[in-house]
Amino acid sequence: MLMKFDATSKLIEEGKLLHIAGTEALLKKLPKGKWIGGSTEYFMANEGGKVSGDLLFVTEFPFKNYFIKTYNAQNISKVTDDSFENGFTILIVPFDSDVHKEYAQNAAGYNMMFLRNIVGWISGLNLGAQGQTPIAVNGSEAESFTDKAVALHILTPDDETVSVNIINIFEQDASSPLIEFTEEGFSIKKCKVDGKEVVFADYIAEKAIDTKLPLVGDYSGNDVNISIKSIENGVVNLYAPVFKGIEYRIAKAVSDYESLFNSHISEHKDSTAVFACNCILNFLYGELENKKLEAFSGPITFGEIAYQLVNQTLVYVTIV
C-alpha cells in the first residue's frame, strides 16, 4: 500500500520484513532494517494509478526465514543458486546498469533459472524530473546502489506453493512479417524481414509501425515482449535485448489499451497476489494514471522480471 515516510519508517523500526518502492531521495533516508527497495515515482495503488514523489509503496511479508543479498554484474548469475527451492526471490535491478544488461542478456541460461521462483523489477525514475538516478537498496545494510542488484530471498512453508504469473495483453500479429536478428542486444541496426536483410529503423518508418507496440518473440511457445525505447541515428534502441534464433513479429494492434488491459486483469481478479509490479509503458500508453486496476497493486517499473526480463507485462506472485 502507499504510505508516508514516517509510517514506513515505523514499520521498519518494528522489524517488519518489507519491499519498498519510492524515490531515490526517500529510500536513502529510510532507517536500516529488514527491507529492500527500488526507485520509482509511479505506482498502481488501490485508488488507481498514481505518480508521487512523497509516498512509498510498501509490501509487508509475514515470513520468518529470509536473507538479503547484493549482486554485481559478475556474480548475478548466482541469484538462482541462492534462491530457496520452496520460496521466491524478489530481485531489484537499476535501469541501464551493467548488472541490468548482464541479467537481461544471460539470465535464461543461469543454473536452475526456471526451477526457482525469480521475480522482480528494474528500478527507474520520474521521466519528467531532472537529477534522478535509478537505484536498488539493501536496507539491511542501509546501502544504495546504481550498479548492483539487491535480492530478497524468502523461504515459504513446505505446505505452500508459490506461483509466478504474468499478464500480457500482446500477441504476435500473424499477418506481420517474420523478423529475425543476426545481432543481439539492446540496440539494433539491421534485421531480416522474411529472410531479407533491412535496416530496422527504415523498415519501421516505411511501414509506419506504431512503436507503442512491442516486438513479440516466440520463446519456446511463450510470448515475450521486447519494447521499443527510441530510434536514433538509424539505430533502434530497445528496453530488452533481442536474440539470435528467436522468431519475432510485431504485436497485434490494440484499439483500446485500457479496456484490453482490464479485460485481461479480470481473468486473474480472483488471485491474491503477495507481490506485483507493472510496466511503465502499460502505465503511459494505457493512460492508467488515476485509473483503477482491480486485484493488483505495486510499483510501476522500467522492466519486469518473471524469471528472465520481460517488457509491457504485469508480473505477480501467488502463494497457495
Solvent accessible surface area in square Angstrom, and as a share of the most:
residue,aa,sasa,rsa
1,M,133,0.59
2,L,30,0.15
3,M,31,0.14
4,K,145,0.61
5,F,52,0.21
6,D,110,0.57
7,A,42,0.32
8,T,0,0.00
9,S,14,0.09
10,K,121,0.51
11,L,33,0.16
12,I,5,0.02
13,E,128,0.57
14,E,89,0.40
15,G,31,0.30
16,K,72,0.30
17,L,7,0.04
18,L,0,0.00
19,H,0,0.00
20,I,0,0.00
21,A,0,0.00
22,G,0,0.00
23,T,13,0.08
24,E,34,0.15
25,A,67,0.52
26,L,21,0.11
27,L,2,0.01
28,K,112,0.48
29,K,130,0.55
30,L,11,0.05
31,P,39,0.25
32,K,128,0.54
33,G,17,0.17
34,K,75,0.32
35,W,2,0.01
36,I,0,0.00
37,G,0,0.00
38,G,0,0.00
39,S,3,0.02
40,T,1,0.00
41,E,16,0.07
42,Y,13,0.05
43,F,0,0.00
44,M,3,0.01
45,A,3,0.03
46,N,103,0.53
47,E,116,0.52
48,G,3,0.03
49,G,4,0.04
50,K,67,0.29
51,V,52,0.30
52,S,15,0.10
53,G,33,0.31
54,D,114,0.59
55,L,36,0.18
56,L,0,0.00
57,F,5,0.02
58,V,6,0.04
59,T,25,0.14
60,E,86,0.39
61,F,7,0.03
62,P,104,0.65
63,F,27,0.11
64,K,175,0.74
65,N,87,0.45
66,Y,63,0.24
67,F,71,0.30
68,I,27,0.14
69,K,77,0.33
70,T,34,0.20
71,Y,1,0.01
72,N,49,0.25
73,A,22,0.17
74,Q,150,0.66
75,N,56,0.29
76,I,0,0.00
77,S,40,0.26
78,K,107,0.46
79,V,0,0.00
80,T,0,0.00
81,D,62,0.32
82,D,36,0.19
83,S,8,0.05
84,F,54,0.22
85,E,138,0.62
86,N,46,0.24
87,G,1,0.01
88,F,1,0.01
89,T,0,0.00
90,I,0,0.00
91,L,0,0.00
92,I,0,0.00
93,V,0,0.00
94,P,0,0.00
95,F,42,0.17
96,D,84,0.44
97,S,11,0.07
98,D,97,0.50
99,V,0,0.00
100,H,4,0.02
101,K,79,0.33
102,E,44,0.20
103,Y,3,0.01
104,A,9,0.07
105,Q,71,0.32
106,N,71,0.36
107,A,1,0.01
108,A,56,0.43
109,G,72,0.69
110,Y,19,0.07
111,N,90,0.46
112,M,62,0.28
113,M,3,0.01
114,F,112,0.47
115,L,132,0.65
116,R,32,0.12
117,N,26,0.13
118,I,0,0.00
119,V,0,0.00
120,G,0,0.00
121,W,0,0.00
122,I,1,0.01
123,S,0,0.00
124,G,0,0.00
125,L,45,0.22
126,N,26,0.13
127,L,96,0.48
128,G,71,0.68
129,A,41,0.32
130,Q,171,0.76
131,G,81,0.78
132,Q,49,0.22
133,T,55,0.32
134,P,18,0.11
135,I,1,0.01
136,A,0,0.00
137,V,4,0.02
138,N,8,0.04
139,G,0,0.00
140,S,37,0.24
141,E,97,0.43
142,A,62,0.48
143,E,85,0.38
144,S,43,0.28
145,F,28,0.12
146,T,70,0.41
147,D,83,0.43
148,K,67,0.28
149,A,0,0.00
150,V,0,0.00
151,A,0,0.00
152,L,0,0.00
153,H,0,0.00
154,I,0,0.00
155,L,59,0.30
156,T,3,0.02
157,P,65,0.41
158,D,138,0.71
159,D,127,0.66
160,E,49,0.22
161,T,91,0.53
162,V,17,0.10
163,S,44,0.29
164,V,26,0.15
165,N,34,0.18
166,I,72,0.37
167,I,3,0.01
168,N,27,0.14
169,I,11,0.05
170,F,8,0.03
171,E,86,0.39
172,Q,42,0.19
173,D,38,0.19
174,A,92,0.71
175,S,100,0.64
176,S,11,0.07
177,P,44,0.27
178,L,38,0.19
179,I,0,0.00
180,E,59,0.26
181,F,5,0.02
182,T,75,0.43
183,E,63,0.28
184,E,88,0.39
185,G,5,0.05
186,F,37,0.16
187,S,61,0.39
188,I,1,0.00
189,K,101,0.43
190,K,83,0.35
191,C,2,0.01
192,K,74,0.31
193,V,17,0.10
194,D,100,0.52
195,G,56,0.54
196,K,144,0.61
197,E,94,0.42
198,V,35,0.20
199,V,41,0.23
200,F,0,0.00
201,A,9,0.07
202,D,73,0.38
203,Y,16,0.06
204,I,7,0.04
205,A,77,0.60
206,E,135,0.61
207,K,127,0.54
208,A,88,0.68
209,I,29,0.15
210,D,73,0.38
211,T,51,0.30
212,K,101,0.43
213,L,21,0.10
214,P,0,0.00
215,L,0,0.00
216,V,0,0.00
217,G,0,0.00
218,D,61,0.32
219,Y,28,0.11
220,S,117,0.76
221,G,66,0.63
222,N,97,0.50
223,D,55,0.29
224,V,14,0.08
225,N,1,0.00
226,I,4,0.02
227,S,0,0.00
228,I,7,0.04
229,K,92,0.39
230,S,36,0.23
231,I,70,0.36
232,E,99,0.44
233,N,153,0.79
234,G,29,0.28
235,V,43,0.25
236,V,0,0.00
237,N,25,0.13
238,L,5,0.02
239,Y,34,0.13
240,A,2,0.01
241,P,3,0.02
242,V,0,0.00
243,F,42,0.18
244,K,120,0.51
245,G,75,0.72
246,I,33,0.17
247,E,83,0.37
248,Y,0,0.00
249,R,63,0.23
250,I,14,0.07
251,A,2,0.02
252,K,96,0.41
253,A,78,0.60
254,V,35,0.20
255,S,125,0.80
256,D,73,0.38
257,Y,28,0.11
258,E,54,0.24
259,S,63,0.41
260,L,57,0.29
261,F,1,0.00
262,N,47,0.24
263,S,52,0.33
264,H,47,0.21
265,I,2,0.01
266,S,52,0.34
267,E,137,0.62
268,H,49,0.22
269,K,110,0.46
270,D,135,0.70
271,S,35,0.22
272,T,111,0.65
273,A,31,0.24
274,V,43,0.25
275,F,5,0.02
276,A,3,0.02
277,C,0,0.00
278,N,0,0.00
279,C,3,0.02
280,I,3,0.02
281,L,11,0.05
282,N,0,0.00
283,F,8,0.03
284,L,72,0.36
285,Y,55,0.21
286,G,2,0.02
287,E,121,0.54
288,L,1,0.01
289,E,85,0.38
290,N,122,0.62
291,K,68,0.29
292,K,120,0.51
293,L,10,0.05
294,E,99,0.44
295,A,50,0.39
296,F,6,0.03
297,S,37,0.24
298,G,1,0.01
299,P,1,0.00
300,I,1,0.00
301,T,0,0.00
302,F,11,0.05
303,G,1,0.01
304,E,0,0.00
305,I,0,0.00
306,A,10,0.08
307,Y,52,0.20
308,Q,28,0.12
309,L,9,0.04
310,V,8,0.05
311,N,1,0.01
312,Q,2,0.01
313,T,3,0.01
314,L,0,0.00
315,V,0,0.00
316,Y,5,0.02
317,V,0,0.00
318,T,18,0.11
319,I,36,0.18
320,V,135,0.77
